[in-house]
Amino acid sequence: MNEPTDQRNSGFGLGLLMGVCVGAGVVLWLAPRMTAEIRGRAAESLDGLAETASTAYRQTAARVGETVDGINRKARDIRNAAAG
């Protein structure tokens, strides 16, 4: 009576072991591809972020320069008006 149960248990154990081996093989096969893909996506995101930051810096620098020039013109006008 124990023989059919033992065969079922050993069959389950063998199937489980084979499933683990196949799963591990698939993970090892796909891992380098996934890692390279993730690395590529991260690099693209960083490139986009660097470009966005560079653009924002240039725009801010231009605005600050324009503001400083405007303040200098107003100060010059006030000085000339006071001297004149």
Steps between C-alpha positions, in 0.01 A plus 500: 500500500782742564652440158259723298541782754880469490498511121280809503725673752815413311337613174403829660849545642660426164261740324572768758875454461475516120282813523753670725783412264312623193398820682857566611624442147247745355594765758870458426429518127289815526690683778781641281247626246283660766800657670625647173152630418458659843847655475414640155174648622672656800766652275233646271317647798818654635581649160153654486535629855840653425362670190201635693723632779737660248213669318351627828841634608550689172151649516545606862841651428353698210215630719737598780725678249204692359382595850845622602529704179159655571601590856825654375310712244257623765784580740683689225184695415446591866863606536485712185174659612647584841819643344323692231 
